[in-house]
C-alpha cells in the first residue's frame, strides 16, 4: 500500500516539473518577442548589407583597353624611330601555290615551319624586337568572287592579336601576289579590281586596330616588261591608289601609317626620279637589303656568282653608298624608310662573315634612321625550341637592341 502511494507521488512530481518547464519556455518566447519590437526588421538589415540577387544580375563593368593607342610622334620619322628592330614571320602565312594540299588552312605549315603559336610571338618580344612583319599571301584563300575565306581571315587576325597583346608594331601586307598583280602592266583595271577588293576587306577587318598596325601595299613587285622607268611610274600609281583606298575606307584608317613598296623593293631601282610617293604625312617607303646577292642569297650551286665571305673595305663602301642613296632620295625629304627585309642565307656561308653582315646592316639602318626588319624563313629563330639557331648572332642582335 505504501509503495503504491510512493509511485503516485513520483508521477505527480514529474507532471509538475513538465508544467513548470513549459511555462518557462512560454515566458522566454514572450520576452524574446517583446525585445525585438523596437529593433530594425531583419529583412531590412539583410538588404543593407548583401542585396538579394535578381533574376538578371547587373554585370560588373570592366575597363576596356583602347585598341587605338596613339603613338606619340610629331612626324613619320619619329614614328619609325620608335619601331626599333623588327623580325619577319616568314614562310608561314605567306606560303602559296601549295597545290598538293586540299585544305587551304594547311598552307601555314607547307613550307616547313610549325604552326604559329602565341609563345613564339612572346619570345620574339622578349628577345628585344619591337616590330614584327607578318607577310600574308591571300590569293589561295579567296572565294570565287574574291572574298577572303572567313577561316583564313580569322587566323590572320588571331596572330595579329597576339602581336597587339605584346605591344609590338605590326606590318601587315599582301605578300606573294605576283601571279596576278604583275598583270597590272597589261590589264590595269582588271588587276586593280582584285587588288582593291582584297585591301578593302583587310582595311575593314583591321580598321579599328591601334596605331601600331601598319598596312604595306605589296611585296617585291616590278614590271620588267615595261622597263625600270615605266615600271616605277606604274608601281607609284598603284601605291597612290592604295593610299587613297585606305584613307577612304573608314574607321581609324584615315590616320593609319602606311608602308609603300619600292620598285622590286630594290634600293637602286627605287631611288629614281620616276618612283614617286603621294602627298601624305603618314607614309613610309619599304626597301629590302640582300646586297651583295652573291653573298646574301647565292650558294655554291648558283650559276650567276657566289661568295662565301663578306667584310672587305669595298663591301662596307658599297653598303654606305646604298644607304646614302636612300638618304638623298627619301630621308632628307621627310620620307622615312623601313628595310622590310634583310638577311643572309646559312648555306655555304662563312659564319663569322654572316654575323658581321647582319650586324653591319642593322647598324647602318640605325645610323640612317631606318627600321631594320630581319628576314627569317625559319633559319634564324628555332620555332620549336625558342632559341637562336646561331647563338652568336643572337648575342650580337640582343646587344644592338639593348643599346
Secondary structure, DSSP 8 states (H G I E B T S, - for coil): -HHHHHHHHHHHHHHHHHHHHHHHHHHHHHHHHHHHTTS--HHHHHHHHS----SS----------TT-----SSHHHHHHTT--EEE-TTSTT----TT-S-GGGGGGTTS-----HHHHHHHHHTT--EEEE----GGGB-TTS-B-HHHHHHHHHHHHHHHHTT-EEEEE--S-HHHHGGGGT-HHHHHHHHHHHHHHHHHHHTTS-TTEEEE--SS---TTTHHHHHHHHHHHHHHHHHHHHHTS-TTTTS--EEEE-GGG-HHHHSSTT----S-TTEEEEEEE--SHHHHT--TT-TT---S----HHHHHHHHHHHHHHHHHTGGGT--EEEEEE---STT--HHHHHHHHHHHHHHHHHHT-EEEE--SSSSEETTTTEESSHHHHHHHHHHHH-
